[in-house]
Amino acid sequence: MVKIIRKLFQRMTPQRGILLYYLVALIVSTAVLSLPFVYNNETTFINRLFIASSALSVTGLSPVDIAHTYNLGGYIILMLIMNIGGVGIMTMSTIIWIVLGYRVGLKERIQIMVDNNQDKFSGAVKLVIDIITLIFIVEIAGAVIYFIYFMSNSGDISYSLLHGIFLSVSATTNGGMDLFSSSMIQYDHEFLLQVPVMLQIFLGSIGYPVLIEVKTYFSKRHKNFRFSLYTKVATSMYGILFAGGTLMIFLSEWQEHFREGVFHALMNSMFLSVTTRSGGLTTVDIDSLNEATQLMMSALMFVGASPSSAGGGIRTTTFAILILFVISFSRGRQSIHVFHKQLVREDVEKAFAVISLALFLVFTGVVSIVYIEGVKFSVIDVIFEITSAFGTAGISTGITGDLSVLSKLIIIVFMFIGKIGFISFLLSMGGRQHKYSYELPKERLMVG
């Protein structure tokens, strides 16, 4: 059976194979979450499909209260699904192949490369093992910290163990689901809990290659070791977005919602800025924020996390290329230089294709839901919901549960596009890439 399935996938393009893997995983996840012994309160099929999609795409949006809908068995299944989505479907599939004794062939290595946004397939299996190892180390460390925290406050071992593990998995994979029924709003003053959660969201969204390079740097201590251009650009842009987001949210909300002191306001601003990368957890009621803040957060969620991470969106490096292009163009340069390197033209073209088409797709999604729902929700709420799904951020103004079936299906599509990556999604729709063996005559066109 396994051989037949593998042969089926091998006949497809890597992008279509990955898309089919996710669809199969979605069907299985929905079926398992529909089993009668994993939930306390039964919900509709579309809601079960939505929750499975949200967990697999590590988004965090949910039309129902996770804590009250599912029981312990459901929580365990959700953690497993979030881990599968967090490390990537090909990463988890490769581990299964290795355990079953199957050789990881060239086709599978290429799919691993595509699923993790890599440009080479050598060392694919080692990359998979490194990702799995890093994720589990971070999850275990977080679970221990949260267990100690909850134990010191509640004294209940089972409660502390369950909530500690679930929160750690949710934060590390950027899954965004919680068992508190109101995200982390009740812990908006608990900075000892907020800081490790922010750190785990950061580790899950900064990009696995960055973490692997940092681990290599500190473990081997090579004198000639140099961080890759990807790591430098991804880290720099992540820092700029984090600092800029924190400042904008702080200034926008200082007078209305952050009156309890500068430190409290700064911590909540930092948490909101971090969670827009793709975290899904929040310490502030999003619906209580003003529209300017919600629009700024929508823009941050549209950018999303770094490539080859647990997050979605257009990705931080794509946005970095846009900024670098504008700077280079304004200075009259023909090429883009950053960190003493010149960017490849193909990457610049891909970045502009992703940004342009993503903007069109988000606009179409917003218009579609506004048309479907009518005046039921404000346009700001819909923009926030769509960008949250596309960026797999998972934070909401509270309209998720009131969406119609068709609108929920649109959100599900956006969650998966954000998760698998825009380039992979386009190629899975368009098929194999074709290169022409000839060039047509060139002619200038008036622009601007």
C-alpha positions as CSV (number, residue, x, y, z in Angstrom):
1,M,0.0,0.0,0.0
2,V,2.8,2.4,1.0
3,K,4.6,1.6,-2.3
4,I,1.5,2.3,-4.4
5,I,1.0,5.7,-2.7
6,R,4.7,6.6,-3.1
7,K,4.5,5.7,-6.8
8,L,1.4,7.9,-7.2
9,F,3.2,10.9,-5.6
10,Q,6.4,10.3,-7.7
11,R,4.5,10.9,-10.9
12,M,3.5,14.4,-9.8
13,T,5.4,17.6,-9.7
14,P,6.9,18.2,-6.2
15,Q,4.5,21.1,-5.6
16,R,1.4,19.0,-6.5
17,G,2.7,16.1,-4.5
18,I,3.0,18.3,-1.4
19,L,-0.4,19.8,-2.0
20,L,-1.9,16.3,-2.2
21,Y,0.0,15.2,1.0
22,Y,-1.6,18.1,2.8
23,L,-5.1,17.3,1.5
24,V,-4.7,13.6,2.6
25,A,-3.5,14.8,6.0
26,L,-6.5,17.2,6.2
27,I,-8.9,14.4,5.4
28,V,-7.4,12.1,8.0
29,S,-7.2,14.9,10.6
30,T,-10.8,15.8,10.1
31,A,-11.9,12.1,10.4
32,V,-9.9,11.6,13.6
33,L,-11.3,14.8,15.1
34,S,-14.8,13.6,14.2
35,L,-14.5,10.4,16.3
36,P,-17.2,10.5,19.1
37,F,-14.8,9.8,21.9
38,V,-12.5,12.8,21.3
39,Y,-15.0,15.6,22.0
40,N,-17.3,16.6,24.8
41,N,-19.7,18.8,22.7
42,E,-20.5,17.8,19.1
43,T,-20.1,20.4,16.4
44,T,-20.9,20.6,12.7
45,F,-18.8,19.0,10.0
46,I,-17.7,22.3,8.6
47,N,-16.4,23.3,12.1
48,R,-14.5,20.1,12.4
49,L,-13.0,20.6,9.0
50,F,-12.1,24.2,9.9
51,I,-10.4,23.1,13.2
52,A,-8.4,20.4,11.4
53,S,-7.4,22.9,8.7
54,S,-6.4,25.4,11.4
55,A,-4.3,22.9,13.3
56,L,-2.6,21.4,10.3
57,S,-1.8,24.8,8.8
58,V,-0.8,25.9,12.4
59,T,-3.0,29.0,12.2
60,G,-5.1,28.9,15.3
61,L,-8.4,30.3,14.1
62,S,-11.4,28.4,15.5
63,P,-15.2,28.7,15.2
64,V,-15.7,27.0,18.5
65,D,-14.1,26.9,22.0
66,I,-11.4,24.2,21.8
67,A,-11.3,23.7,25.5
68,H,-15.0,23.0,25.8
69,T,-15.5,21.2,22.5
70,Y,-12.8,18.5,22.9
71,N,-11.6,16.3,25.7
72,L,-8.1,15.0,26.6
73,G,-8.1,12.7,23.6
74,G,-9.0,15.6,21.3
75,Y,-6.2,17.8,22.9
76,I,-3.6,15.1,22.2
77,I,-4.7,14.7,18.6
78,L,-4.7,18.5,18.1
79,M,-1.1,18.7,19.5
80,L,0.0,15.9,17.1
81,I,-1.6,17.7,14.1
82,M,0.0,21.0,15.1
83,N,3.4,19.3,15.3
84,I,2.8,17.8,11.8
85,G,1.9,21.2,10.4
86,G,4.7,22.9,12.3
87,V,7.6,20.8,11.1
88,G,6.0,20.4,7.6
89,I,4.2,17.5,6.1
90,M,7.3,16.3,4.1
91,T,9.5,16.4,7.2
92,M,7.0,14.2,9.1
93,S,6.5,11.9,6.1
94,T,10.3,11.4,5.8
95,I,10.5,10.4,9.4
96,I,7.8,7.8,8.8
97,W,9.6,6.5,5.8
98,I,12.8,6.1,7.7
99,V,11.1,4.3,10.6
100,L,9.4,2.0,8.1
101,G,12.7,1.2,6.6
102,Y,12.1,2.9,3.2
103,R,14.9,4.6,1.3
104,V,14.4,8.4,0.9
105,G,14.8,8.8,-2.9
106,L,15.6,11.7,-5.1
107,K,11.9,12.6,-5.6
108,E,11.3,12.7,-1.9
109,R,14.4,14.8,-1.3
110,I,13.1,17.3,-3.9
111,Q,9.8,17.5,-2.2
112,I,11.5,18.1,1.2
113,M,13.4,20.9,-0.5
114,V,10.3,22.4,-1.9
115,D,8.3,22.0,1.3
116,N,11.1,23.8,3.3
117,N,11.8,26.5,0.7
118,Q,15.3,25.2,0.1
119,D,17.2,25.7,-3.2
120,K,19.2,22.5,-3.0
121,F,18.2,18.9,-2.1
122,S,21.6,17.7,-0.8
123,G,21.5,17.1,3.0
124,A,17.6,16.9,2.9
125,V,17.4,14.0,5.4
126,K,19.8,15.7,7.8
127,L,17.7,18.9,7.5
128,V,14.6,16.9,8.5
129,I,16.3,15.3,11.5
130,D,17.7,18.7,12.6
131,I,14.2,20.3,12.4
132,I,12.5,17.5,14.3
133,T,15.3,17.6,17.0
134,L,15.1,21.4,17.4
135,I,11.3,21.5,17.6
136,F,11.1,18.8,20.3
137,I,13.9,20.4,22.4
138,V,12.2,23.7,22.4
139,E,8.8,22.1,23.1
140,I,10.2,20.1,26.1
141,A,12.0,23.2,27.5
142,G,8.8,25.3,27.2
143,A,6.6,22.5,28.7
144,V,8.9,22.4,31.8
145,I,8.8,26.1,32.2
146,Y,5.0,26.3,31.9
147,F,4.5,23.3,34.1
148,I,6.4,25.0,36.9
149,Y,4.5,28.2,36.4
150,F,1.0,26.7,36.4
151,M,2.0,24.3,39.3
152,S,3.1,27.3,41.4
153,N,-0.2,29.0,40.8
154,S,-2.7,26.1,40.8
155,G,-1.0,23.3,42.7
156,D,-2.8,20.9,40.3
157,I,-0.4,18.4,38.7
158,S,-2.7,17.2,35.9
159,Y,-3.9,20.7,35.0
160,S,-0.3,22.1,35.0
161,L,1.0,19.2,32.9
162,L,-1.8,19.4,30.3
163,H,-1.8,23.2,30.0
164,G,2.0,23.3,30.0
165,I,2.5,20.8,27.2
166,F,-0.4,22.2,25.1
167,L,0.8,25.8,25.4
168,S,4.4,24.8,24.6
169,V,3.3,22.9,21.5
170,S,1.0,25.7,20.4
171,A,3.6,28.4,20.9
172,T,6.5,26.5,19.3
173,T,4.6,25.4,16.2
174,N,2.9,28.8,16.0
175,G,-0.4,26.8,16.2
176,G,-2.2,29.5,18.2
177,M,-4.7,27.2,19.8
178,D,-5.3,27.4,23.6
179,L,-7.2,25.7,26.4
180,F,-7.9,28.9,28.2
181,S,-11.1,29.8,26.2
182,S,-9.8,33.4,25.8
183,S,-6.3,32.9,24.5
184,M,-3.9,34.5,27.0
185,I,-5.9,37.6,27.8
186,Q,-6.2,36.5,31.5
187,Y,-2.4,36.5,31.7
188,D,-1.9,40.0,30.3
189,H,0.1,40.9,33.5
190,E,2.0,37.6,33.8
191,F,5.2,38.6,32.2
192,L,7.0,35.5,33.4
193,L,4.6,33.5,31.2
194,Q,4.5,36.0,28.3
195,V,8.3,36.1,27.7
196,P,8.9,32.4,27.1
197,V,5.8,32.2,24.9
198,M,7.1,35.1,22.8
199,L,10.5,33.4,22.6
200,Q,8.9,30.1,21.4
201,I,6.8,32.0,18.8
202,F,10.0,33.6,17.6
203,L,11.9,30.3,17.4
204,G,9.0,28.8,15.4
205,S,8.7,31.7,13.0
206,I,12.3,32.8,12.4
207,G,13.1,29.9,10.1
208,Y,14.5,26.5,10.7
209,P,17.7,27.1,8.6
210,V,18.4,30.1,10.9
211,L,18.2,28.0,14.0
212,I,20.3,25.2,12.5
213,E,23.0,27.7,11.5
214,V,23.0,29.2,15.0
215,K,23.3,25.7,16.5
216,T,26.2,25.0,14.1
217,Y,27.9,28.2,15.0
218,F,27.8,27.6,18.7
219,S,28.4,23.8,18.6
220,K,31.3,23.6,16.2
221,R,32.7,27.1,16.7
222,H,34.3,27.2,13.2
223,K,36.7,30.1,12.9
224,N,35.8,30.5,9.2
225,F,32.0,30.0,9.7
226,R,29.8,32.5,8.0
227,F,26.1,32.9,8.3
228,S,24.3,32.6,5.0
229,L,22.7,35.6,3.3
230,Y,19.3,34.1,4.0
231,T,20.0,34.1,7.8
232,K,21.2,37.6,7.8
233,V,18.3,39.0,5.7
234,A,15.6,36.9,7.5
235,T,16.9,37.9,11.0
236,S,17.3,41.5,10.1
237,M,13.9,41.9,8.6
238,Y,12.3,39.9,11.5
239,G,13.9,42.4,13.9
240,I,12.8,45.4,12.0
241,L,9.2,44.1,11.8
242,F,9.2,43.2,15.5
243,A,10.6,46.6,16.6
244,G,8.4,48.6,14.1
245,G,5.3,46.6,15.0
246,T,5.9,47.1,18.7
247,L,6.4,50.9,18.3
248,M,3.3,51.3,16.0
249,I,1.0,49.3,18.3
250,F,2.4,51.1,21.4
251,L,1.8,54.6,20.0
252,S,-1.6,53.6,18.6
253,E,-3.0,52.1,21.8
254,W,-1.2,54.0,24.5
255,Q,-4.1,56.4,25.3
256,E,-7.0,53.9,25.0
257,H,-6.0,50.4,26.2
258,F,-2.5,50.6,27.7
259,R,-3.0,53.0,30.6
260,E,-1.7,50.7,33.3
261,G,1.9,51.8,33.0
262,V,4.6,52.0,30.3
263,F,6.1,48.6,31.1
264,H,2.7,46.9,30.8
265,A,1.9,48.7,27.6
266,L,5.3,47.8,26.1
267,M,5.1,44.1,27.0
268,N,1.6,43.9,25.5
269,S,2.7,45.8,22.4
270,M,5.7,43.4,22.0
271,F,3.5,40.4,22.4
272,L,1.0,41.6,19.7
273,S,3.9,42.4,17.4
274,V,5.4,38.9,17.9
275,T,2.1,37.1,17.5
276,T,1.5,38.8,14.1
277,R,4.4,36.8,12.7
278,S,2.1,33.7,13.0
279,G,1.8,33.1,16.7
280,G,-2.0,33.1,17.2
281,L,-1.9,33.7,20.9
282,T,-2.8,37.1,22.3
283,T,-2.8,38.9,25.6
284,V,-5.2,41.6,24.5
285,D,-8.8,41.4,23.2
286,I,-8.3,42.2,19.5
287,D,-11.8,43.5,19.0
288,S,-11.1,46.2,21.6
289,L,-8.2,47.6,19.6
290,N,-8.9,50.6,17.4
291,E,-9.2,50.2,13.6
292,A,-5.8,51.8,12.9
293,T,-4.1,49.1,15.1
294,Q,-6.1,46.3,13.4
295,L,-5.0,47.6,10.0
296,M,-1.3,47.7,11.0
297,M,-1.5,44.2,12.5
298,S,-3.2,43.0,9.2
299,A,-0.2,44.4,7.3
300,L,2.2,42.6,9.6
301,M,0.2,39.3,9.3
302,F,0.2,39.7,5.5
303,V,4.0,39.7,5.6
304,G,4.1,36.7,8.0
305,A,7.0,34.7,9.1
306,S,10.3,33.6,7.5
307,P,10.5,31.0,4.8
308,S,11.0,27.4,6.0
309,S,9.3,28.1,9.3
310,A,6.0,27.2,11.0
311,G,4.5,30.5,9.7
312,G,2.8,31.7,6.6
313,G,2.3,35.0,4.7
314,I,4.4,36.3,1.8
315,R,7.4,35.8,4.1
316,T,9.9,38.2,5.6
317,T,12.5,37.8,2.9
318,T,10.0,38.5,0.2
319,F,9.2,41.8,1.9
320,A,12.9,42.5,2.4
321,I,13.5,42.2,-1.3
322,L,10.7,44.7,-2.0
323,I,12.2,47.2,0.4
324,L,15.7,46.6,-1.0
325,F,14.5,47.0,-4.5
326,V,12.8,50.4,-3.7
327,I,16.0,51.6,-2.1
328,S,18.2,50.4,-5.0
329,F,15.8,51.9,-7.6
330,S,15.6,55.2,-5.9
331,R,19.4,55.4,-6.0
332,G,19.6,54.5,-9.7
333,R,21.1,51.1,-9.2
334,Q,20.6,48.3,-11.7
335,S,21.0,45.5,-9.1
336,I,20.2,44.9,-5.5
337,H,23.1,44.6,-3.0
338,V,22.8,43.5,0.6
339,F,25.5,42.3,3.0
340,H,28.1,42.6,0.3
341,K,26.2,40.2,-1.9
342,Q,24.1,40.8,-5.1
343,L,20.7,39.3,-5.2
344,V,19.8,36.9,-8.1
345,R,17.3,38.5,-10.6
346,E,15.1,35.3,-10.4
347,D,14.6,35.8,-6.7
348,V,13.6,39.5,-7.2
349,E,11.1,38.4,-9.9
350,K,9.6,35.7,-7.6
351,A,9.3,38.2,-4.8
352,F,7.3,40.7,-7.0
353,A,5.2,37.9,-8.3
354,V,4.3,36.7,-4.8
355,I,3.5,40.2,-3.5
356,S,1.4,41.2,-6.5
357,L,-0.6,37.9,-6.6
358,A,-0.9,37.7,-2.9
359,L,-2.4,41.3,-2.8
360,F,-4.8,40.3,-5.5
361,L,-5.8,37.1,-3.7
362,V,-6.3,38.8,-0.4
363,F,-8.4,41.6,-2.1
364,T,-10.5,38.9,-3.8
365,G,-11.0,37.1,-0.5
366,V,-12.1,40.2,1.3
367,V,-14.5,41.2,-1.4
368,S,-15.9,37.7,-1.6
369,I,-16.6,37.5,2.2
370,V,-18.0,41.0,2.3
371,Y,-20.3,40.1,-0.5
372,I,-21.4,36.8,1.1
373,E,-21.9,38.2,4.6
374,G,-23.3,41.5,3.6
375,V,-23.4,44.1,6.4
376,K,-23.0,41.4,9.1
377,F,-19.3,42.3,9.6
378,S,-17.2,45.4,9.1
379,V,-14.7,45.5,6.3
380,I,-11.9,45.9,8.9
381,D,-13.0,42.7,10.6
382,V,-12.9,40.8,7.3
383,I,-9.5,42.2,6.3
384,F,-8.2,41.1,9.7
385,E,-9.7,37.6,9.3
386,I,-8.3,37.1,5.8
387,T,-4.8,38.3,6.5
388,S,-4.8,36.3,9.8
389,A,-5.6,33.2,7.8
390,F,-3.1,33.9,5.0
391,G,-0.3,34.7,7.4
392,T,-1.4,31.7,9.6
393,A,-1.4,34.1,12.5
394,G,-4.7,32.8,13.9
395,I,-5.7,35.9,15.8
396,S,-9.2,37.3,15.2
397,T,-11.6,40.1,16.1
398,G,-14.1,37.4,17.0
399,I,-16.1,36.8,13.8
400,T,-14.8,33.3,13.0
401,G,-17.6,31.4,14.6
402,D,-20.3,33.6,13.0
403,L,-19.0,33.1,9.4
404,S,-21.2,31.3,6.9
405,V,-20.2,27.9,5.6
406,L,-18.9,29.4,2.3
407,S,-16.9,32.1,4.1
408,K,-15.3,29.4,6.3
409,L,-14.3,27.4,3.2
410,I,-12.7,30.6,1.8
411,I,-10.7,31.0,5.1
412,I,-9.6,27.3,5.0
413,V,-8.2,27.9,1.5
414,F,-6.3,31.0,2.7
415,M,-4.9,29.1,5.6
416,F,-3.5,26.4,3.3
417,I,-2.1,28.8,0.8
418,G,-0.3,30.6,3.6
419,K,1.0,27.4,4.9
420,I,2.3,25.6,1.8
421,G,3.7,28.9,0.4
422,F,2.6,31.0,-2.5
423,I,5.1,29.8,-5.0
424,S,4.4,26.2,-4.3
425,F,0.7,26.9,-4.5
426,L,1.0,28.6,-7.9
427,L,3.2,25.9,-9.3
428,S,0.9,23.2,-8.0
429,M,-2.0,24.9,-9.9
430,G,0.0,25.6,-13.1
431,G,2.0,22.4,-13.4
432,R,5.6,22.0,-14.5
433,Q,7.7,25.1,-15.3
434,H,8.6,25.6,-19.0
435,K,11.7,27.3,-20.4
436,Y,11.7,28.7,-23.9
437,S,14.6,27.9,-26.2
438,Y,14.1,31.3,-28.0
439,E,13.7,35.0,-27.2
440,L,11.3,37.4,-28.8
441,P,12.2,41.0,-29.9
442,K,12.4,43.4,-27.0
443,E,10.6,46.7,-26.8
444,R,10.3,49.4,-24.1
445,L,6.9,50.2,-22.5
446,M,5.9,53.4,-20.7
447,V,5.5,52.8,-16.9
448,G,4.5,55.1,-14.1
